[in-house]
Amino acid sequence: MERPKPPLRVLIVEDEPLLAMDVEMMVEDAGHTVIGEARSLHDVKSLAPGGAPDIAFVDMQLADNSTGLEVCAHIRQRWANTIIVFVTANPKKIPDDFAGAHGVIPKPFSRHGFMNALIYLQESVCTPPPVSSLPGSFVASPHLAATW
């Protein structure tokens, strides 16, 4: 019998309030905890010190003229082990090396697609490599795909 996987600690970086709320509801419906929400790089930098998120879902175009690439660089420096997943309608704006992020969920996405990606990501955090097939709703970065 498979052991239950612990809930993930999730950071949401999204400047569209309705989409942020949608992602938060899906994360919580899956049994995980949202430890913070941010609309910009400034907001991420202002988060209270504490435990690192397991996963950060990061939009590419953010408030205050900040970008997901800047947020990704900051998260990698602050919390080196956090899995970073871009959530964007413009996946072509992501560099070929994904700027060190682990993958992308292209917008628009369905609830089913997001939840399948979340299951896959939970497996990759808790007991890598994941046992589920790579869902069509998630594109793994080249370095992540190479490690599994």
Short mmCIF file of the C-alpha atoms (twelve columns), coordinates in Angstrom:
data_MODEL
# 
_entry.id   MODEL 
# 
loop_
_atom_site.group_PDB 
_atom_site.id 
_atom_site.type_symbol 
_atom_site.label_atom_id 
_atom_site.label_alt_id 
_atom_site.label_comp_id 
_atom_site.label_asym_id 
_atom_site.label_seq_id 
_atom_site.Cartn_x 
_atom_site.Cartn_y 
_atom_site.Cartn_z 
_atom_site.pdbx_PDB_model_num 
ATOM 1   C CA . MET A 1   0.000  0.000  0.000   1 
ATOM 2   C CA . GLU A 2   1.344  3.403  -0.970  1 
ATOM 3   C CA . ARG A 3   2.066  5.819  1.866   1 
ATOM 4   C CA . PRO A 4   0.112  9.082  1.730   1 
ATOM 5   C CA . LYS A 5   2.177  11.992 0.503   1 
ATOM 6   C CA . PRO A 6   2.470  15.007 2.814   1 
ATOM 7   C CA . PRO A 7   0.681  18.190 1.780   1 
ATOM 8   C CA . LEU A 8   2.755  20.691 -0.138  1 
ATOM 9   C CA . ARG A 9   3.474  24.278 0.873   1 
ATOM 10  C CA . VAL A 10  2.608  26.467 -2.122  1 
ATOM 11  C CA . LEU A 11  3.399  30.059 -3.080  1 
ATOM 12  C CA . ILE A 12  1.213  31.714 -5.736  1 
ATOM 13  C CA . VAL A 13  2.671  34.656 -7.658  1 
ATOM 14  C CA . GLU A 14  -0.118 36.038 -9.864  1 
ATOM 15  C CA . ASP A 15  -1.348 39.599 -10.381 1 
ATOM 16  C CA . GLU A 16  -4.837 38.679 -11.615 1 
ATOM 17  C CA . PRO A 17  -6.917 38.319 -8.409  1 
ATOM 18  C CA . LEU A 18  -9.524 35.954 -9.874  1 
ATOM 19  C CA . LEU A 19  -6.906 33.611 -11.292 1 
ATOM 20  C CA . ALA A 20  -4.918 33.697 -8.031  1 
ATOM 21  C CA . MET A 21  -8.098 32.805 -6.141  1 
ATOM 22  C CA . ASP A 22  -8.850 29.991 -8.607  1 
ATOM 23  C CA . VAL A 23  -5.360 28.510 -8.215  1 
ATOM 24  C CA . GLU A 24  -5.581 28.842 -4.427  1 
ATOM 25  C CA . MET A 25  -8.891 26.952 -4.371  1 
ATOM 26  C CA . MET A 26  -7.493 24.142 -6.529  1 
ATOM 27  C CA . VAL A 27  -4.351 23.859 -4.391  1 
ATOM 28  C CA . GLU A 28  -6.426 23.702 -1.198  1 
ATOM 29  C CA . ASP A 29  -8.973 21.302 -2.750  1 
ATOM 30  C CA . ALA A 30  -6.020 18.980 -3.436  1 
ATOM 31  C CA . GLY A 31  -5.135 19.069 0.275   1 
ATOM 32  C CA . HIS A 32  -2.168 21.430 0.097   1 
ATOM 33  C CA . THR A 33  -1.475 24.702 1.907   1 
ATOM 34  C CA . VAL A 34  -1.035 28.107 0.290   1 
ATOM 35  C CA . ILE A 35  1.617  29.807 2.412   1 
ATOM 36  C CA . GLY A 36  1.600  33.068 0.499   1 
ATOM 37  C CA . GLU A 37  0.288  35.036 -2.436  1 
ATOM 38  C CA . ALA A 38  2.140  37.790 -4.241  1 
ATOM 39  C CA . ARG A 39  1.371  40.116 -7.147  1 
ATOM 40  C CA . SER A 40  4.931  41.251 -7.912  1 
ATOM 41  C CA . LEU A 41  8.614  40.772 -7.217  1 
ATOM 42  C CA . HIS A 42  8.319  43.358 -4.449  1 
ATOM 43  C CA . ASP A 43  5.565  41.305 -2.776  1 
ATOM 44  C CA . VAL A 44  7.674  38.134 -2.950  1 
ATOM 45  C CA . LYS A 45  10.630 39.951 -1.396  1 
ATOM 46  C CA . SER A 46  8.302  41.235 1.350   1 
ATOM 47  C CA . LEU A 47  7.065  37.789 2.384   1 
ATOM 48  C CA . ALA A 48  7.757  37.031 6.018   1 
ATOM 49  C CA . PRO A 49  10.708 34.762 6.677   1 
ATOM 50  C CA . GLY A 50  9.727  31.202 7.342   1 
ATOM 51  C CA . GLY A 51  9.694  27.803 5.782   1 
ATOM 52  C CA . ALA A 52  10.358 27.594 2.084   1 
ATOM 53  C CA . PRO A 53  7.524  26.738 -0.252  1 
ATOM 54  C CA . ASP A 54  7.739  23.327 -1.895  1 
ATOM 55  C CA . ILE A 55  6.283  24.753 -5.109  1 
ATOM 56  C CA . ALA A 56  5.856  28.287 -6.454  1 
ATOM 57  C CA . PHE A 57  3.398  28.914 -9.283  1 
ATOM 58  C CA . VAL A 58  4.653  32.063 -11.029 1 
ATOM 59  C CA . ASP A 59  3.003  34.126 -13.770 1 
ATOM 60  C CA . MET A 60  5.320  35.776 -16.315 1 
ATOM 61  C CA . GLN A 61  3.805  39.285 -16.431 1 
ATOM 62  C CA . LEU A 62  3.302  40.685 -12.938 1 
ATOM 63  C CA . ALA A 63  2.291  43.896 -11.214 1 
ATOM 64  C CA . ASP A 64  4.686  46.818 -10.750 1 
ATOM 65  C CA . ASN A 65  6.452  46.054 -14.057 1 
ATOM 66  C CA . SER A 66  8.052  42.954 -12.585 1 
ATOM 67  C CA . THR A 67  8.397  39.641 -14.365 1 
ATOM 68  C CA . GLY A 68  8.230  35.983 -13.560 1 
ATOM 69  C CA . LEU A 69  11.865 35.663 -14.601 1 
ATOM 70  C CA . GLU A 70  12.868 38.137 -11.864 1 
ATOM 71  C CA . VAL A 71  10.716 36.303 -9.341  1 
ATOM 72  C CA . CYS A 72  12.222 32.978 -10.409 1 
ATOM 73  C CA . ALA A 73  15.765 34.298 -9.853  1 
ATOM 74  C CA . HIS A 74  14.814 35.634 -6.419  1 
ATOM 75  C CA . ILE A 75  13.122 32.386 -5.350  1 
ATOM 76  C CA . ARG A 76  16.111 30.331 -6.530  1 
ATOM 77  C CA . GLN A 77  18.390 32.523 -4.417  1 
ATOM 78  C CA . ARG A 78  16.135 32.646 -1.340  1 
ATOM 79  C CA . TRP A 79  14.778 29.078 -1.377  1 
ATOM 80  C CA . ALA A 80  17.100 26.940 -3.477  1 
ATOM 81  C CA . ASN A 81  14.989 23.767 -3.253  1 
ATOM 82  C CA . THR A 82  11.638 25.266 -4.243  1 
ATOM 83  C CA . ILE A 83  10.160 23.884 -7.460  1 
ATOM 84  C CA . ILE A 84  9.203  26.813 -9.684  1 
ATOM 85  C CA . VAL A 85  6.458  26.412 -12.273 1 
ATOM 86  C CA . PHE A 86  5.586  29.232 -14.622 1 
ATOM 87  C CA . VAL A 87  1.865  29.656 -15.272 1 
ATOM 88  C CA . THR A 88  1.553  31.824 -18.352 1 
ATOM 89  C CA . ALA A 89  -0.335 32.523 -21.550 1 
ATOM 90  C CA . ASN A 90  3.026  33.326 -23.174 1 
ATOM 91  C CA . PRO A 91  5.201  30.213 -22.811 1 
ATOM 92  C CA . LYS A 92  7.294  31.369 -25.787 1 
ATOM 93  C CA . LYS A 93  8.649  34.173 -23.564 1 
ATOM 94  C CA . ILE A 94  10.316 31.598 -21.339 1 
ATOM 95  C CA . PRO A 95  14.011 31.131 -22.209 1 
ATOM 96  C CA . ASP A 96  15.097 27.732 -23.536 1 
ATOM 97  C CA . ASP A 97  16.727 26.924 -20.180 1 
ATOM 98  C CA . PHE A 98  13.514 27.972 -18.359 1 
ATOM 99  C CA . ALA A 99  15.673 30.393 -16.298 1 
ATOM 100 C CA . GLY A 100 16.136 27.585 -13.806 1 
ATOM 101 C CA . ALA A 101 12.407 26.928 -13.382 1 
ATOM 102 C CA . HIS A 102 11.133 23.375 -13.471 1 
ATOM 103 C CA . GLY A 103 8.320  23.697 -15.978 1 
ATOM 104 C CA . VAL A 104 5.291  25.561 -17.239 1 
ATOM 105 C CA . ILE A 105 1.535  25.204 -17.145 1 
ATOM 106 C CA . PRO A 106 0.274  27.148 -20.171 1 
ATOM 107 C CA . LYS A 107 -2.825 29.331 -19.793 1 
ATOM 108 C CA . PRO A 108 -5.629 28.837 -20.314 1 
ATOM 109 C CA . PHE A 109 -5.743 25.596 -18.360 1 
ATOM 110 C CA . SER A 110 -8.604 23.473 -17.138 1 
ATOM 111 C CA . ARG A 111 -9.176 22.484 -13.531 1 
ATOM 112 C CA . HIS A 112 -8.539 18.875 -14.521 1 
ATOM 113 C CA . GLY A 113 -5.277 19.780 -16.255 1 
ATOM 114 C CA . PHE A 114 -4.041 21.871 -13.330 1 
ATOM 115 C CA . MET A 115 -4.919 19.149 -10.814 1 
ATOM 116 C CA . ASN A 116 -3.101 16.489 -12.885 1 
ATOM 117 C CA . ALA A 117 -0.030 18.732 -13.038 1 
ATOM 118 C CA . LEU A 118 -0.248 19.262 -9.264  1 
ATOM 119 C CA . ILE A 119 -0.367 15.494 -8.644  1 
ATOM 120 C CA . TYR A 120 2.652  15.008 -10.885 1 
ATOM 121 C CA . LEU A 121 4.523  17.800 -9.105  1 
ATOM 122 C CA . GLN A 122 3.641  16.399 -5.668  1 
ATOM 123 C CA . GLU A 123 5.101  13.051 -6.687  1 
ATOM 124 C CA . SER A 124 8.237  14.782 -7.930  1 
ATOM 125 C CA . VAL A 125 8.666  16.643 -4.628  1 
ATOM 126 C CA . CYS A 126 7.885  13.766 -2.261  1 
ATOM 127 C CA . THR A 127 9.202  10.668 -3.985  1 
ATOM 128 C CA . PRO A 128 11.091 11.496 -7.162  1 
ATOM 129 C CA . PRO A 129 10.908 10.455 -9.871  1 
ATOM 130 C CA . PRO A 130 7.146  10.736 -10.311 1 
ATOM 131 C CA . VAL A 131 5.262  7.521  -11.059 1 
ATOM 132 C CA . SER A 132 2.468  9.256  -12.983 1 
ATOM 133 C CA . SER A 133 2.850  9.999  -16.655 1 
ATOM 134 C CA . LEU A 134 3.749  13.550 -17.566 1 
ATOM 135 C CA . PRO A 135 0.365  15.279 -17.952 1 
ATOM 136 C CA . GLY A 136 -0.319 17.195 -21.137 1 
ATOM 137 C CA . SER A 137 -1.039 20.279 -19.021 1 
ATOM 138 C CA . PHE A 138 2.577  20.477 -17.791 1 
ATOM 139 C CA . VAL A 139 5.716  21.055 -19.831 1 
ATOM 140 C CA . ALA A 140 8.848  20.022 -17.941 1 
ATOM 141 C CA . SER A 141 11.990 22.070 -18.385 1 
ATOM 142 C CA . PRO A 142 14.888 20.327 -20.131 1 
ATOM 143 C CA . HIS A 143 16.962 19.997 -16.935 1 
ATOM 144 C CA . LEU A 144 14.014 18.572 -14.984 1 
ATOM 145 C CA . ALA A 145 13.151 16.120 -17.728 1 
ATOM 146 C CA . ALA A 146 16.808 15.014 -17.868 1 
ATOM 147 C CA . THR A 147 16.931 14.232 -14.128 1 
ATOM 148 C CA . TRP A 148 14.004 11.783 -14.392 1 
# 
